[in-house]
Amino acid sequence: MEPSEPKKAARARRVAGDSTRAVARKVDAFLSAKGPRFRALALTHAFNAAGDTLVAVALADVLFLTPDPSEARSNVFLYLAVTLAPFAVIGPLLGGLFSRYPVAYRRGLGAASALRAVVAVLMVLNLTNDLVLFPLAFVMLVLSRAHGISRNALLPVALEGPHELVAANARMAKIGVVAGSVAAVVGGGLATGLGTLSEDVGSRAALLLSVLAFAVSALAASGVPYPPRPETSGVRRGLLRVARSVRLAQLATAGVRFVNGFLLFLLAFAFRDESAGLLDFGFLLGAAGVGYFLGAMVAAWLERLLREEPMVVAALAIEAAAAFVAAQSFGLVAGAALAAAAGFAWGVAKLAFDGLLQRSVSHDDRGRAFVRAETLFQLAWVFGALIPTAVAVPTGAGLAAAGILALGAQTLYVAGLIRPRPAEPPSPTS
């Protein structure tokens, strides 16, 4: 005897509810694996990453998908110029704040997310006004960096013990990639579907979703513990000194970031020339996210076998090899594979560097050390992105040049590592 329709519906609801609860339990277990303090930090990071992706989806529609190719380039160039020009000033300002008040990055974690929600609302209201939109995009980028710097500086505080920093960074990266991937699917589908109704409604919908994500991120930040308050709070400390190994790794990681910026925009304009749509750009971003996720997994495994420096060397080698291979036969699939390789290289290099810095720099100086590093990485990314934006670089030649750049950075980094090290005082650890 066939069950009645109401019974079928009730059974379907029970199955759906059980499945949802099972997924929620697994997600909660993954977030809580390193303790409740880590869980709070992971939650604010997850929703912040989702908001980042939704903003990227909205801006991709506005910046790249214009009928006129020259207009797309001018839009992107203006965006990059707006983000680059003031960044050399913003970095030292944040560094000075963290220098005088090391606990500021705990307060900044929630404040950055809350302010990003406000900025996203303003972007919705000014989506077609470039004179307002691009400065708002700059503010959004600065707040994103402030949130990331605060998160990185607080990670050792959120752990139960000081060990396995690379593994903890890798878990945090996986959480961000998963959250961003879900947001890309939801936001990209929503933007594509609603975009058929009106030119801007899809982008506005993605931005409105980002408002919700940033608001939840701000609420989750309230559960993150405060770091110990140092006796020197409010007093300006001397020049920041870090170990030579950290300085070398920072420059090499900036090289990875420079090549990443160059490759991402080279691929974006190559896709644009192939009349790619929003879903194709989403595929490109998704491939880079998958690569970063795999890089985070590998970095956590490599930490048990290698020091951080060889991991950065390997990242540059992977990026060079992928660029050379893609240059031989480029297409949409090859471009996505290259984006995945670039994301993988960035994941390995960045997580290795974060672990090295967190292990080598004292707690009081960690915030401004991250400010300096993140500022360098952002400038490297923007300078790399400006090249294919300002000049229409042939795809094959650009990929070959990217491979040569990555190979050159790898050679210089290895040469710096094997040089005799001058005597220097050991860096304090927390």
Sequence and secondary structure as in RCSB ss.txt:
>XXXX:A:sequence
MEPSEPKKAARARRVAGDSTRAVARKVDAFLSAKGPRFRALALTHAFNAAGDTLVAVALADVLFLTPDPSEARSN
VFLYLAVTLAPFAVIGPLLGGLFSRYPVAYRRGLGAASALRAVVAVLMVLNLTNDLVLFPLAFVMLVLSRAHGIS
RNALLPVALEGPHELVAANARMAKIGVVAGSVAAVVGGGLATGLGTLSEDVGSRAALLLSVLAFAVSALAASGVP
YPPRPETSGVRRGLLRVARSVRLAQLATAGVRFVNGFLLFLLAFAFRDESAGLLDFGFLLGAAGVGYFLGAMVAA
WLERLLREEPMVVAALAIEAAAAFVAAQSFGLVAGAALAAAAGFAWGVAKLAFDGLLQRSVSHDDRGRAFVRAET
LFQLAWVFGALIPTAVAVPTGAGLAAAGILALGAQTLYVAGLIRPRPAEPPSPTS
>XXXX:A:secstr
    HHHHHHHHHHHHHHHHHHHHHHHHHHHTTT HHHHHHHHHHHHHHHHHHHHHHHHHHHHT  S HHHHHHH
HHHHHHHHHTTHHHHHHHHHHHHHH TTHHHHHHHHHHHHHHHHHHHHHHTTT HHHHHHHHHHHHHHHHHHHHH
HHHHHHHHSSSS  HHHHHHHHHHHHHHHHHHHHHHHHHHHHHHHTT TTHHHHHHHHHHHHHHHHHHHHGGGS 
     TTTTS        HHHHHHHHHHHHHHHHHHHHHHHHHHHHHHTT  HHHHHHHHHHHHHHHHHHHHHHH
HHTTTS HHHHHHHHHHHHHHHHHHHHHS SHHHHHHHHHHHHHHHHHHHHHHHHHHHHHS HHHHHHHHHHHHH
HHHHHHHHHHHHHHHS   HHHHHHHHHHHHHHHHHHHHHHHHS           
